[in-house]
Amino acid sequence: MTELPTLEIAQPALPNPLPTDHQASMDIFYDLWRSLSAKVDENNASRGEGIGTADNWPIVLLRQPHQEEIAGVMPAKVNAAVMLGNMHYQICNGGWEQWHGNRYSYAAPALLQLLDGAAALGIEHAADVAGMMRIFLQRLNGVDHEFDEDDGNRGRRDGDLCERYYDLDGEKLCQDILDRFEDCALQNFGAASFRKRG
C-alpha cells in the first residue's frame, strides 16, 4: 500500500540566536509539527465533506508529517534538544522501556555520540546516562541478562536502570549538554577514525 502524501515541509523562521533554554528549543520543533498537523487535519476534514459524490472523487487525503521529516528542516541543536527531551521525559514517565516502546530509541546512536562528547568534557552524569543506555540496548538485543528481576520489576529490562536515572537530575543534564552543544558534538566527531589501531 502506498503511503499518503503530506504537506511540503519547510524550515520555519527561526529565532536568531536560537534559544538557550532546553524546553524553548524543543518548542521550535513541536510548534512546527503542531502547525503542520493542524493544516493536514483541516485539509482532510474539508475533503471528507461530500465523500461518495462524483465531484469529490478521487479524494486526496494527506497524512500527518513524521518526526524525521520535521527533523530534516531543523538545525542540529534543535534536533538534539528534542532527542534529549524525548529520552528524559519518556524515561521519567515510563522508563527506558517506554522510551524504546514509543520508538524514540531510533535516536540512540546520535544520543550516545552526544553523551560521550559531553562525558569527555566532564559534564556531570553524561557518562552515567550513556552507560545506562548501552546496557539497556544490550538487554534489548538479548546480550545482557545480568539484571535483577526480583526487585519489583519482574519482566522489565530496565527497572534497575530507571532507578539509577531517577537518582540524577536529567533536566539539568539536558540543559548542560545544550549549553555546550557545539563542544559536545565536536568532541566526539570522528573519534573512532583517529583511534590507534592494534
Secondary structure as UniProt FT lines:
FT   HELIX           22..48
FT   TURN            49..52
FT   HELIX           54..56
FT   HELIX           67..71
FT   TURN            72..73
FT   HELIX           76..101
FT   TURN            102..103
FT   HELIX           104..107
FT   HELIX           108..120
FT   TURN            121..122
FT   TURN            124..125
FT   HELIX           126..140
FT   TURN            141..142
FT   TURN            149..150
FT   TURN            154..155
FT   HELIX           159..166
FT   HELIX           170..179
FT   HELIX           181..187
FT   TURN            188..190
FT   HELIX           191..194
//
